[in-house]
Amino acid sequence: MELLSAKGIDYCKLEKLLKDKQWYEADQQTWKLMLKASGREKEEWIDLENLESIKKFPSEDLLTIDSLCMHYSNGFYGFSIQKQIYKC
């Protein structure tokens, strides 16, 4: 699986955690990577109320995280599945 990143982020550790079914650790790693991709490591939170902040989150990174989660959880975890649940 190709692990694309607009910010040069290495997703290998996340992939290993997901492959090993270490869900909690993978969740923690995902959060760290999302902070890094959004440039909010220092703040330790992502401003979800600021639409411009959300628009700046690199789509390549979002798709990589989602693809990894969907693949290694057999479709149980990932942003795509959360979106489907939310729509119901």
C-alpha positions in Angstrom: 0.0 0.0 0.0 1.4 3.4 -1.0 1.6 5.8 2.0 1.2 9.2 0.5 1.8 12.4 2.5 1.8 16.1 1.4 3.8 16.8 4.5 6.4 14.1 4.2 4.9 12.2 7.2 6.1 8.6 7.7 3.0 6.3 8.2 5.0 3.1 8.7 4.5 3.0 12.5 0.8 3.5 12.1 0.7 0.7 9.5 2.5 -1.7 11.8 0.2 -0.9 14.8 -2.8 -1.5 12.6 -1.4 -4.7 11.1 -0.7 -6.0 14.6 -4.3 -5.0 15.6 -3.1 -2.7 18.4 -6.1 -0.5 18.0 -5.6 1.8 21.0 -2.0 2.5 20.2 -3.0 3.0 16.5 -5.6 5.5 17.6 -3.0 7.4 19.7 -0.6 7.4 16.8 -3.3 8.6 14.4 -3.9 11.6 16.6 -0.2 12.4 16.7 0.1 12.1 12.9 -3.0 14.3 12.4 -1.6 17.0 14.6 1.6 16.8 12.6 -0.2 17.0 9.3 -2.2 20.0 10.4 0.8 21.8 11.9 -0.8 21.8 15.4 1.7 19.7 17.3 2.6 22.5 19.7 -1.1 23.3 20.4 -1.9 19.6 20.7 -5.4 20.1 19.3 -7.0 20.8 16.0 -9.3 23.8 15.6 -12.4 22.0 14.2 -14.5 25.2 14.5 -12.2 27.1 12.1 -13.2 26.1 8.6 -10.0 27.4 7.1 -8.0 25.2 9.5 -9.9 22.1 8.3 -9.5 23.0 4.7 -5.7 23.2 5.1 -5.5 19.6 6.3 -3.8 17.7 3.4 -6.2 15.4 1.6 -3.4 13.0 0.8 -2.8 12.5 4.4 -6.4 12.1 5.3 -6.8 9.5 2.6 -3.7 7.6 3.7 -4.9 7.4 7.3 -8.4 6.4 6.2 -7.1 3.7 3.7 -4.8 2.2 6.4 -7.5 2.0 9.0 -10.1 0.6 6.5 -7.7 -1.9 5.1 -6.3 -3.4 8.4 -9.7 -3.3 10.2 -11.5 -5.0 7.3 -13.7 -1.9 7.0 -14.6 -1.5 10.6 -12.5 1.6 11.3 -11.6 4.7 9.4 -13.0 8.1 8.5 -15.1 6.7 5.7 -17.0 4.3 7.9 -17.5 7.1 10.5 -19.0 9.3 7.8 -21.4 6.5 6.8 -22.5 6.0 10.4 -22.9 9.7 10.9 -25.2 10.0 7.8 -27.6 7.3 9.1 
